[in-house]
Amino acid sequence: EHAVTVAATAAAGVRHHAGVAGLTPIPVPASPLAGGDPTRRFGIGADGEVMFAGLTRPEAEAVAQWLEGFDASARTAALIPIELGVVLSDGAGPHLLDVSGALVLVVGEHSHVPGAWVAMGVPSPLCGVGAVERDGHVYRWIGRVEVAEAGRVAVLDALDACTDRDAVHRWAAHGGGTVSTLIG
């Protein structure tokens, strides 16, 4: 899906986000989420670039205001909560949208890190997996890795073994490695 977003926005002459100010809602009719929900055809534009393609117009207006106070790095790391009424996820949620327009699902609270939740993106072919926390109106990654579907369970088990935010940072720095790589 991310490759589709990149190709679609490149074809429209729009570059992906590089961290500039002056955030405004813009139409992004080729956003992957617009295929399933035609109201999700907006993103945030700044100086000819697009971020968070897949928002509704009201979400885009609110997000543009929320992100004005963020520096470029914080905007790139932000995850925007969105409502997807037609998606069933058996008690998981919220659904989040990352800067590239990819969907991320919060699957549940982290078992050992207070205020943290485990989140996963859609495999394409790699899947973003990590821990997130709330930061005002948005979420942000505490630690995140990209993993192939075959390695997802081992990466999730290693993330579950993390006992604090520092361990999550070490987990991410080691590519979501096994528990033994997290000690020290």
Buried (B, 14 or more C-beta within 10 A) or exposed (E): BBEBBBEBBEEEEBEBBEBBEEBEBBBBEBBBBBEEBEEBBBBBBBEEBBBBBBBBEEBBBBBBEBBEEBEEEBBBBBBBBBEBEEEEEEEBBBBBBBBBBBBBBBBEEBEBBEEBBBBBBBBEEBBBBBBBBBBEEBBBBBBBBBBEEEBBEEBBEBBBBBEEBEBBBBBBEBEBBEBEBBEE
